[in-house]
Amino acid sequence: MPEALRIWAQASAVIGASFNQSQKSRPGVSRGYILPDPVLLANHSNENSRQAYFTTYLKLRPVLLYRIRTLGVTRCLLQSPEWRQVLGLELHGSRDDTKAAESRRQIQANIQDSLDSAGSLGINLDNLENIAPAWNNVIYESRQIPQDVCREILWEIYTISFRFELLVLDGYLYE
């Protein structure tokens, strides 16, 4: 990963010093992430879970990008806990009588709606564990994503997220 630009890092530190992620957003201001915050993938303390997050992201990547193109940015925004549920679809327990299970079902239903409207993305949420993750036409049958590929994935997420965040910001400033 390239180093951050010094001026951007300084500005981020100044803005972030007083930012409270848990406060409610202003009316008319959407909050969330268009793609998962790269920190969720990169900084997971358990290597097996980290690999599972990367593989799930790669498996769902076509439908996530399809959702952005068809639904628009603000309708695709998810909070970090929701992204954890998306990335952990193959990890989380099978109990279905909890609040987390209900949230997971809702997220899966939203993704399934996009899959149904997309037609042929080749993703079956009921059979997600049998889909081999792929990146740049390389299929990872072992489900182990190499570190250099992980960096490329993170770079893509940062790039896409930044572009759309800038577009949304521009829209708010000039409405």
N, C-alpha and C positions, 0 to 999 in steps of 0.2 A: 504494500500500500504506500503510495507516495505521501510525503510529509504534508501536513496542512500548511496552507499559506499563512504566514505570520499575522497579517492584518485580519484575516478571517478568524483565526484562533483568538486574537485579542478581542475582536468584536463579539464573538460567541461567548467568551468569558464574561464580558461586561453585561451582555444581555442575560446570560444564564444565571448571573449572581442573584438576581431578584425574581427569576421566573419560578413559578410554582405550578408544576404539571398537574397537581390534583385540584387546583381551583377550577371552578366552572368557566367555560368559555363565554365570551360575550354573545349576545343574541345575534344570530345571523352568521356567526363565525364557526365553521366546522373545525373539528379537532380530531386528530388521529394520524395514522400513517397510511400512505397509499400502498406501500409494500412494507414488509416487516422491518423494524428498526434493525440495522445490521448488528447492533450490539447484542440483540437477542440470539443471533446465530454465532457470533464470534466469541462472545464472552461466557458461554455456558460452562459451568464448572465441571460438568460430567462429560467426558469425551464421547461416550456412547450416545448420550442425549444430543450433544452438539452435532454428531454425524447424522443422527436421525432427523434433526431440524433441517440440515442441509439437504438430505435426500428427499424429505417431504417437500421442501421448497422447490427442488428441481422437478419433482413429479407434478406439482401443481402450477409451476411457472406458466405453462401455456394458458391455463384458464385464468390465472391472476392477471396476466397481460391482456387477455381478451376482455376481462371485466373492466379494466381501465379504459380500453378503447371504446367499449359499447355503453357502459354506464356513466362514464365521466369520473373525474377525480373525486368529487365530494361524496358520491354514493359508494365509493370503494374504501373510504377511510375506516380503519379499525384501530382501536386502542391497543396498547401493548399486551394486556391480558388476553384479548381476543386473538391477536397474532400468535401468542403462545399456544393457544388452543388449536389454531390452524396448523402451526408447525409441529405440534405434538399429536396430530391425529392418530399416528401409529403408536404413540407412547402411552397415552392416557388410558386409565382404567376403563373397564367395560361396564361398570355400574351405570345404570340408566335412571336411577331414582334420586339424583342429586341436582343441585342448582347448576353446577358446572356441566353436568351431562345435558341439561336442557339448553344451556348456552351453546354447547358443542353441536347439538342437533340443529339449532337455528343457523349456526355458521355453515354447517354442512348443507343445509337446505338452500342457503343463498348460493353456495358454490355449485350445487347441483342444478339450480335454476340456470346459472350461466352455462354450465355444461350442456344442458338440454337445448338452450337457444343457440349455442355454438355448433351443435351438430356432431362433428367428427374430430374431436381433439384426442380421442383415444384414451380418455381417463375415466376410470370407474371407481368412484369413491368407496364402493363396497368391497373392492378388490385392490385397494391402494398398495397393500403390502407386496403384491405380485408384479407391480410395475417397476422396472429397473430405471433408476434415475439416469438422465443424460444431460450432457453439457457440450455444446459445440460439436455435435454429432458423435460424441464418444459416450458409450453406454457403460455405466459402472455397475456391473453385475454383482460385485462384492459388497456393494452399498457403502464402500469406504471412499470418500471423496478426498483426493490429494490436497495438500495445503495450498499449492499454487492455484488449483481450481477454486478452492474456497475463497481465496483472495480475489479472483476474477469475478466470482458471484457477488461478493460484497461490493466490489467496485461497480458492478452493474446496478445493484440495488441503490447505492449512494447516488449514482448518476441519474437514474430514472426518478428517484425521489426528489432530488434537488431540482430537476427541471420542472416537475409538476408543482412542487412547493413554490417555486418562483412564479409560475403561471397563476397559481391561486392567489398569492400575495399581490401580484399585479392586478388581478381582478378585484380584490378587496380595495386596493388603493384608488382605483379609477372607476369604481361604480358610482 
